[in-house]
Amino acid sequence: MKPTYPNDLGRSLVRFFQDYLPAQRGMSGHTIRSYRDACVLFLRFATQQTGRPVESLDVDVLRPDLVTSFLAQLEKERGNGVATRNARLAALHTLAKFLATEHPQHMSTLQAILAVPFKRGARSEPMEYLEHDEVQGLLAAINRGTALGQRDYALFALMFNTGARVQEILDLRATDVRLDTPAQVRLTGKGNKVRVCPIWASTAQLLRPLCDARGPEGQIRPLFVNHRGESLTRFGVRYLLRRYVALASREHSTLRGKSIHPHSLRHTTAIHLLKAGVDFASISQWLGHASLNTTMVYARADLDLKRQALLQVFPDALATPKAGNQTPARIGLFDWLRRL
């Protein structure tokens, strides 16, 4: 039974979150929660600025000047970055479009909100990922002698294996895992797009105890849970990762200068696939990218790949000359092109 509200904004918000976003737009639960958080933050800000209680706010509270002030507050007082600021604005843009169809009398004001621009951020920091020995060091830092340690080892091994987003891993159920050959997991990504990712036999063995622990009646429960039996959260994974990176950095000093977060494991998988010679189209499908352009960023991220490319362009142009006056060998056009 849907709750009832005394004004247009309340009723519209119910339809926005219960029908429009999940049914008409097909947005994932993760995106809907992000939109919810943006709306909650804006409504709280609106009550502070207008002096009106939240239950009395109506559609007229969505004004471009208030939205602009809200975005400024996110950056100055909450310390949010440009990406977070733009994500909040995207949620308000979507809400404004929806409200315009339901309340055309507010069309001009809502259109002005849609004109509030996204902010161009500063140049991003270099992409952080783990080298092969750092991956081994991280996994070796996990104490597999406890049940929680076995869970953590399986969690991070699976993230390295699949390159999945952390939320995709946390949404996994036992029914999404195939342990028999060919072992694989079914991941649900952005926009509820489903893809199947192969996993190593060793990864499947790590997941088997977790799947068996669910039993026949618990196959739809989350695969990775905390000590209370509740689903792990993204913040929980971040905490665990920081803990193991700190432990691994004792043996691997290169980790101390890196800012590693759960998405870094996804970057790690992509970079190592690229180094192994996997083509961009396959990597894009593997990672569930909506566009090949997203995958191309990894070509600019890895220094080793840049060194390899450099060696292909006039590799012997600056070589130490041999003794004597020797005429350099000519190379054909096609040979030269192949070196590029």
N, C-alpha and C positions, 0 to 999 in steps of 0.2 A: 504494500500500500504506500503510495507516494505521499510525502508530507505536504501540507498546504501552507502557503505564505500569504500575508495580507497585501503584498504589492507585486507589481509587474516584474521587478528585478529578481525577487525570490523565486517566482514561478518559472521565469526564464532560465535561471541557473539550474534548476532541477532538470528541465528538459535538455539543457546544454550538456550536462554531465551524464545523465542517464540514457539519453537517446541520441543526440546529435553527434557527439564525439565517438562513442563506441559503435553505434549502429550505422549512422549515415557516413561518417568519415572513416570508420574502421580503424581508429587509433588504438594503439596498444595500451595496456593498463599502466605501463611505466610513463607513457606520454600523458595520459589522462591525469595521473597523480602529479606530474610536473605542472600541468595547467591548473590543477586544483590549488597547488601551493602558490602559484602566481596570483590567482584570484584572492586567496586568503590574505596574502601580504598586501595586495592593493586595497582590499576592503578595510583592513586594519589601518592602513595609512589614511584612507578616506575618512574614517571616524575621527582620527586625530586632527585632521585638517578642517573638517566641517563642524566638529563638536556634536555630531549626531550619532546616536547608537546604531550599531550595525543593522539591527532589525528594521530601522526606519529608512535606510538607504534605498534609493530607487534608481531607475535607469538614468536619470538626469545627473547622477554622480559621475558617470563616465564622461569626463570632459578632457580635451587635449591638454589644457594647462595642468590639470591634476595628474594626468598620466606622465607628463614631462617631469613634474616635481617628484613623483614617485620614483621614476627611473634615476633621477639625480640622487635621491635618498639611498637607493640601493648601492650606488657606487661610493658615496661619501660616508654614510653612517654604517652600513652593513659590510662595506669592504668588498662588494661583489665585483668581479671582473667584467670586461666588456661582453664576453660570451654569455655569462649568466644574465646580464642586463638585457641582451638581445633576446634570450630565450623567454624572459618574462614578458617582453614587449610582443613577441610572437603570439603568446597566449592571449594577451589583451586584444591583439589584432583579430584573432580568430573569434573571440567573444564579441567584439564590435560588429564583425560581419554577421554573426548569428543574430544579434539583437536588432540589427538594421532590418532584417526580414520579418522579425516579430513586432517591431515597434517603428514603423516607417516615419512616425511623427518626429522621431529623433534622428532622422537620416543625416541631416547636415552635420550635427555634432559628432555622430559616429564616424562619418566619412573623414572628419578632421582628425580623429584618432588614428585612422588608417594612414593618414599622411605623416604621422610622427615617424621619422626615419630610424632605421637601425644605425648603430654606431660602428664605424670602422675601427677595429682594434689595432693595437701596436703589433709590430712583427712578432710572431710567436717565437718562443724559445726553441732551441734544437730538440728534436724528438728523442726522448729517452727510451732506451731498450737495453736488454741484457745480452752480453756476449755468451758464448757457449760455456766457458768455465764458470761464469757468474750464475748461469742457470743451474749448473750442477751444484755450485756452492749453496745456492738458496734452498734447493731440495734437500741437500745433505744437512742443512741446519734444522730440519724438522725432526723431532723425536717421534719415531714411528712405533715406539714401545707402548704408547697409550692409544686409546680409541680416538681421542680428539686429534692426536698426531697423525694417525692413519687417515682420518677425514681430511686434514689439512694437506697432507701429501697428495691424496687423490684429487683434491680440489685444484691445487696449483699445477699438478701434472696434466690434468685435463685442460686447464686454461692454456698451457703451453702447447699441448697437442692440437687443440682446435683453433686457437686464436679467437675464441668467442668473447663477446662482450660479457662483462661480469654479470649483468642482469640475465642474460641468456643462460648462463651456467646456473644461476640461482633459481631460475624457473624450471629447471630440469626435473622430471619425475622419472621413476623407475621404468614407466611405460615408454619413455623416450629413449631408452638405452637398449641396444642390441649387443649382447655379450658374445654370442656365437659368431663364428666366422661367416661373412666379413663383419667385424665389429664396427659399430657406428653409433652416433647419437643424433637425435632429431632436435634441432635448435629453432626456436621461434624468435625472430629478430624484429627490427623496426617495422612498423606497419603490419605486424602479425605475419610477416613473410616467413615461411618455413623452409629450412634447408637441411640436408643430411650431410654430416661431416664424418669421414672415416676416422677411426682411432686405432692406435697400436694395440696389439694383443696384450702388451704389458699394462697399458692404461685400462683395458677392459678388466684385467685381473684386479687392479686396484679398486675398480668400481663394483666388483661382484659382491664384496661384503656389505656395501651400502645398499645395494639392491635387495640382497637376501634379507637384510634387517627389516625391510619394509613389509615383507610377508605378502600373501595374496590379497589381503584387504587394504594394504597401504601403498599400492602401486601408484596411486595418484598423488601421494604426499610428496613434498619437496625432497630431493635426493640429499641435499646438504642442509643439515639442521644444526642448531646450537645444542648446548647441554640440557636445555629445557624442552627440546623436541620441536622448537619453532624454527621456521626458515631463517637461514643466515641472511643478513642484510648486506648491502653494498658497503656500508660503513664498517661492518664486522670484518669483511674481507680486506678492506683497506687497513684496518688495525692489525690483522694477522700478517699481512704482507710487510708492513713496516717492522713488525717484530722480527720476522725471519730475515729481512734484509739487514737489520741491525746485527743479528747474530752472524750472518754470513760475511759481513764486512770485516769481521775480525780476521778472517783468513783471506779475504779478497778486498784489498784496499781500494780497488777501483770503484767499488760500490759506494764508498763514503762520499764521493763527489756527485752522485746521481740522485735525482729526485724521482724515485720509483713509485708508481701508483698502479692500481689494477689494470688500467688501460695500457700501461707499459708492457704488460705480458702479451697483449694483442699485437702491439708494435713488434715485439720480439719475434713472434711467430711469423709475421709478415716479412720481416727483414731476412730471417733465415730461409724462408721459402724462396725469396728472391735470390739469395746467395746460392741456393741449390739449383738455380736455373729454371725454376717454375715460371711460366709466362704470366703476364699481368692479368690476362682474362681469367685464368684459373685461380689466381690469388684473389681476384675480385669476387668470384663465385664462392670461394672457400670462406672468405670473411663476411660475406653477405652485404657487400657494398652496393648501393643503389646505382652508382656510376663508376665507370672505369677511371674517371678523373680523380676520384677519392683514393684509388689504389696507387696512382702515379706519384703521390707524395713520398712513397717509400723509396723511389728511385733517387730522390734528392737527399735522403736522410743518412745513407750509409757511406762512411768515408772509404771503406774497403772497395766498394763498388766504383767509387770515383777514381781510386788508384788504378783499378783494373782497366777502367776506360782510358785513363791517361796513358797506360802502357801500350794501348792499341794505336795511339796516334803518334807517329814518328818515334817509335820506341828506341831506335838506335841513332837518332839524329844527333844526340849529344854524347854518344859513346866515345870512349877514349880511342883516338885514332891509332891504327896499327903502324908499326915501324915501316919506313920506306914510303915512296910515293906510289900509292895504289889508287887506281881509278875506282870510285865507288860504284857498286853494282846498281844498274838501273832496275826499277820495278815498274811493272805494268800498271795501267790505270785501274784494272779490276783488283789487283793485289793491294794497291794503295787504298781503294775504297773499302776493301774488306778489313783493313786495319783501323778504320774510323770507328 
